[in-house]
Amino acid sequence: MPVLEIASLVLLGALGWFWLDSLRARDAAVAAARRACESEGLQLLDDTVSVAGIKPERDDAGALRLRRFYNFEYSDTGDNRRRGSVVMLGQRVILLNVGLRAVPDQRILH
């Protein structure tokens, strides 16, 4: 096989892996956002997350993973939109933020 064909197959395989890995990470981010909204009595709008960024990073064991940043929108009153975010390292949720919300006499960061 010529080198160009081998390189093309390797590139195609890498793109397929990236696509499937991204789908699994996105599904995990949607599930985490949904659970957080349900536990706080919020409504997850559009039932999805959107990619805000991707960068390579090492995990605690030193393995190279992709850190993915996702944004989502939720509503606390039913007629407004607020922004939340999820940060994933590989398939693991690192940070989930539903922002500052007004609670009687205090403000809470989740």
WOFEN-V53447 format. One record per residue. PSI is psi in degrees with one decimal (999 if undefined). OMEGA is omega in degrees with one decimal (NA if undefined). Layout:
# WOFEN-V53447
psi | omega
PSI | OMEGA
PSI | OMEGA
This chain:
# WOFEN-V53447
psi | omega
135.4 | 176.1
155.7 | -177.3
-37.9 | -179.4
-39.3 | 178.4
-40.8 | 178.1
-44.8 | 178.9
-38.2 | 178.5
-41.6 | 178.5
-40.3 | 177.5
-44.7 | 178.5
-42.7 | 178.4
-41.1 | 177.1
-42.0 | 178.7
-40.4 | 177.6
-39.9 | 177.2
-43.7 | 177.6
-46.3 | -179.3
-42.4 | -179.1
-48.3 | 179.9
-40.3 | 178.3
-38.9 | 178.2
-37.9 | 177.3
-42.6 | 179.1
-42.2 | 179.6
-40.8 | 179.3
-42.9 | 177.9
-41.0 | 178.0
-37.8 | 178.7
-41.3 | 177.7
-44.3 | 180.0
-41.3 | 179.2
-42.2 | 178.4
-40.6 | 179.3
-45.5 | 178.8
-42.1 | -179.7
-43.2 | 179.6
-42.5 | 179.2
-40.7 | -178.1
-24.2 | 179.5
1.6 | -179.6
30.4 | -179.7
163.2 | 178.3
118.8 | 175.6
117.4 | -176.9
143.4 | 178.5
-3.0 | 176.8
39.5 | -179.1
170.3 | 173.8
158.8 | 176.8
143.2 | -178.1
128.7 | 176.9
-19.7 | 179.1
157.9 | 178.1
136.1 | 173.7
150.0 | 177.5
144.7 | -179.8
153.9 | 178.1
140.8 | 176.7
-173.4 | -177.6
-29.6 | -179.8
-3.3 | 179.7
1.4 | 179.3
142.7 | 179.4
124.2 | 179.6
169.0 | 173.6
127.2 | 173.5
121.8 | -178.4
136.6 | 178.7
126.4 | 179.8
145.6 | 172.8
150.6 | 173.6
165.3 | 178.3
143.9 | 178.7
167.1 | 177.8
137.1 | 176.3
-17.5 | 179.8
-13.9 | -178.0
-14.7 | 179.5
25.5 | 175.2
168.9 | 178.0
129.2 | 174.9
155.2 | -176.2
135.1 | 173.9
172.9 | 179.8
154.6 | 176.5
133.9 | 175.1
126.2 | -179.1
141.9 | 170.4
105.4 | -170.4
-123.2 | 178.5
8.3 | -174.6
135.7 | 177.1
123.3 | 178.7
-41.9 | -176.4
136.1 | 174.2
124.1 | -174.7
122.0 | 172.9
16.6 | 172.0
-177.5 | 177.8
130.2 | 177.3
144.8 | 177.9
123.8 | 174.7
144.8 | -177.5
118.2 | 175.6
13.1 | 175.7
166.7 | 176.3
136.1 | -174.9
134.5 | 173.6
122.2 | -178.9
999 | NA
